[in-house]
Amino acid sequence: MVAQGSSALPNLQNAIALHQQGQLGQAEAIYRQLLEIDPANADALHLLGVIAHQTSNHKNAVDMISHAIRINPQVSIYYSNLGNALQELKQFDAAVASFNKAIALKPDFAQAYYNLGNSLQELKQFDVALVSYDKAIELKPDYSEAYSNRGNTLQELKQFDAAVASFNKAIALKPDFAQAYSNRGNVMLELKQFDAAVASFDKAIALKPDYSEAYSNRGNVMLELKQFDAAVDSFDKAIALKPDYSEAYSNRGNVMLELKQFDAAVASFDKAIALKPDFAQAYSNRGNTLQELKQFDAALVSYDKAIELKPDTDYLLGIRLHIKMHLCDWQNFERNVSELSLKIQSHFKASSCLPVLALPIGLTEQRQAAETWSTDKYPYNPSLGLILKSVSKSKIRIGYFSADFHTHPVSFLSVGLFEHHDKSKFELIAFSFGPETKDEIRSRIKNAFDKFIDVRKKSDKEVAALSRELGVDIAIDLGGYTENCRTGIFSFRAAPIQLSYLGYLGTMGAEYYDYLIADSTLIPQEYQSFYSEKIVYLPSYQVNDNKQNIPQVALSREELNLPNDGFVFCCFNANYKITPSTFNGWMRILNAVQGSVLLLYTDISTAVKNLKMEAEKRGVDPERLIFGERLIRTQYLARCISADLFLDTLPYNAGATASDALWAGLPVLTCMGDSFASRYAASMLFAIGLPELVTETQAEYEALAIELATNPIKLKSIKDKLENNRLTTPLFDTALFTKHIETAYSKMYEQYQDDLPSDHIYIHDVDTKHKT
């Protein structure tokens, strides 16, 4: 080693030794002394560049090593290290060129092939990256790092089993390879093998206690397992180890979102964005939280920023458009819908499922969107094994799964069904993953079930395993792809027979849903191919509770801010169901019916502003749009009585709002489309014996609305018919509906017991007096 004095002559080998010992300052001093003596010393320039790279001064590294290459362009290691520095500067194309030059000079350069693979992976050229890693391993069979990064590439290519094998090889070669354990955990997380993922992350942390990334990834598993406190602890540990860890802050925000601690979630996302201003996913997650807070304007700003930063952010195109629909912001509507439809057709992750139902998008695209979503988010998971077939039982065990067993439209509709079930033939188990409330509906539901189980804190796999343990024969998903859904439970097969009903008006697009409840109006036989499930055809689809009170007194016009006279049209559907086409029709109707007004419900001020602006554009006085506030249920039903005619939306019809209106004696006018959601109101109107309120074209819809508003005799005859039919037709006959669906459950069970494959089931009316 050269003594550090003015008389000592600089020596390259001594400097390299110091460099290798990590004494970078001393090594750098000698390299610089060498360059003072010989400015064309390429090795000294190169090694100074390596030190610059090691100390994160990557631009200086590129300058120095490039200078060395100009002096001596035939040294392969120069090109390889230049590529490393370019890679850190995210100049991946230039890095690839540099690594290729190194390989051209030295064809057996394993490390250059490895580094080339890393740059190609960053460029998302995964197939070519895999070739590079394979070549590195061929040249150096014990190259554990190459096996580990090869596993990452295989994960990107969705070759998960091969990825795990590659990580296992890396670990076998280097048992203390913490990063390989962490990488393997990521694959296990993607495979939904959560226990194995936790074990891998725990091993990585045991080997490297300051491994912040492993803690963060472990937190993601805990989030999936619904172990929220453990998830927060993991993210907090990751942040403590790495205070500028933006991804950990974003992931922590996701836990807070699950815990409904929305302000804390926003704070976490804001911190992630402050640390990493181009973090598109954090902006997207922040938008999701603001949406939960009903801050739709702010959510749209977050989504816009996410799209600006990363236009192909998964599912964001559809989610953003859904938020715009909540705000009744129809700028570029047709272009947005067309773009979304084309991306769905091309199998892009363009939208979650619910937004698609409310847009003029075809049945083929609706199914494709559902299949893309289910495959990505909730793929079939066989880890619980096959369900062993049990002997036929005298009582069929039914499991109802829902987040909505409380004051919620799904429970308003279904509570009567639970109460009417024949307990001599069916045993009922509720799996509740919604909030614990003390309201009247929840009390009725709890009393109707043989077992009511709160599974909020259980993982999807644990809930499915519990359902199997309890011997559930038929598992019914009452939520589908709606808020707080737990589709993952069904991906593990919670029961030998699984079906979707009531909450979600479309196909689930997943192989593990055997049946979808419908009727012949909702899904004509010629439309069956647009649904991945077999269809169970009931005489009528929607269940209702006929124990609810019938309102006797309307709210006064003064209480509803309505004018003293004039015809009152209304629609109480959610804002996102109002398309420009529907609104155009409403405005033509108002223009044709002098003095009429349109009573709507929204608590979004921007939506009010936009709808009034759109009315004015169409030549309608904005004051003819009256906006009601949220009311308790009795007052809400009384508000229905105060209106004259309910105008439905297309393509997403009224659901519970339509049956509420009909229960209150308010006629509902609908226009029937092709999709399940666009035929829902028609299904109800046929079930209550009012087919005359079902139209099939926009022109018919508008003409009938105008006729009913200007022909009081005809409107009264329809109201009288509605009053007479309300308790004498199938729509509100809870006992009859229960018989129909129980017959369907029995047929499903018989087919299963007879080892027959699932097939379409047709249930005929058991009581002919109800046929219309």
Secondary structure as GFF3:
##gff-version 3
##sequence-region A 1 772
A	DSSP	alpha_helix	12	20	.	.	.	ID=ss1
A	DSSP	alpha_helix	24	37	.	.	.	ID=ss2
A	DSSP	alpha_helix	42	54	.	.	.	ID=ss3
A	DSSP	alpha_helix	58	71	.	.	.	ID=ss4
A	DSSP	alpha_helix	76	88	.	.	.	ID=ss5
A	DSSP	alpha_helix	92	105	.	.	.	ID=ss6
A	DSSP	alpha_helix	110	122	.	.	.	ID=ss7
A	DSSP	alpha_helix	126	139	.	.	.	ID=ss8
A	DSSP	alpha_helix	144	156	.	.	.	ID=ss9
A	DSSP	alpha_helix	160	173	.	.	.	ID=ss10
A	DSSP	alpha_helix	178	190	.	.	.	ID=ss11
A	DSSP	alpha_helix	194	207	.	.	.	ID=ss12
A	DSSP	alpha_helix	212	224	.	.	.	ID=ss13
A	DSSP	alpha_helix	228	241	.	.	.	ID=ss14
A	DSSP	alpha_helix	246	258	.	.	.	ID=ss15
A	DSSP	alpha_helix	262	275	.	.	.	ID=ss16
A	DSSP	alpha_helix	280	292	.	.	.	ID=ss17
A	DSSP	alpha_helix	296	309	.	.	.	ID=ss18
A	DSSP	alpha_helix	316	326	.	.	.	ID=ss19
A	DSSP	alpha_helix	333	345	.	.	.	ID=ss20
A	DSSP	alpha_helix	353	357	.	.	.	ID=ss21
A	DSSP	alpha_helix	363	377	.	.	.	ID=ss22
A	DSSP	three_ten_helix	382	384	.	.	.	ID=ss23
A	DSSP	beta_strand	396	402	.	.	.	ID=ss24
A	DSSP	alpha_helix	409	420	.	.	.	ID=ss25
A	DSSP	beta_strand	426	432	.	.	.	ID=ss26
A	DSSP	alpha_helix	440	448	.	.	.	ID=ss27
A	DSSP	beta_strand	451	454	.	.	.	ID=ss28
A	DSSP	alpha_helix	460	469	.	.	.	ID=ss29
A	DSSP	beta_strand	474	477	.	.	.	ID=ss30
A	DSSP	alpha_helix	487	491	.	.	.	ID=ss31
A	DSSP	beta_strand	497	500	.	.	.	ID=ss32
A	DSSP	beta_strand	515	518	.	.	.	ID=ss33
A	DSSP	three_ten_helix	525	530	.	.	.	ID=ss34
A	DSSP	beta_strand	534	537	.	.	.	ID=ss35
A	DSSP	beta_strand	568	571	.	.	.	ID=ss36
A	DSSP	three_ten_helix	575	577	.	.	.	ID=ss37
A	DSSP	alpha_helix	580	592	.	.	.	ID=ss38
A	DSSP	beta_strand	597	601	.	.	.	ID=ss39
A	DSSP	alpha_helix	605	617	.	.	.	ID=ss40
A	DSSP	three_ten_helix	622	624	.	.	.	ID=ss41
A	DSSP	beta_strand	625	628	.	.	.	ID=ss42
A	DSSP	alpha_helix	633	642	.	.	.	ID=ss43
A	DSSP	beta_strand	645	647	.	.	.	ID=ss44
A	DSSP	alpha_helix	656	663	.	.	.	ID=ss45
A	DSSP	beta_strand	668	671	.	.	.	ID=ss46
A	DSSP	three_ten_helix	677	679	.	.	.	ID=ss47
A	DSSP	alpha_helix	680	687	.	.	.	ID=ss48
A	DSSP	three_ten_helix	691	693	.	.	.	ID=ss49
A	DSSP	beta_strand	694	695	.	.	.	ID=ss50
A	DSSP	alpha_helix	698	710	.	.	.	ID=ss51
A	DSSP	alpha_helix	712	725	.	.	.	ID=ss52
A	DSSP	three_ten_helix	730	732	.	.	.	ID=ss53
A	DSSP	alpha_helix	734	753	.	.	.	ID=ss54
A	DSSP	beta_strand	761	762	.	.	.	ID=ss55
A	DSSP	three_ten_helix	768	770	.	.	.	ID=ss56
###
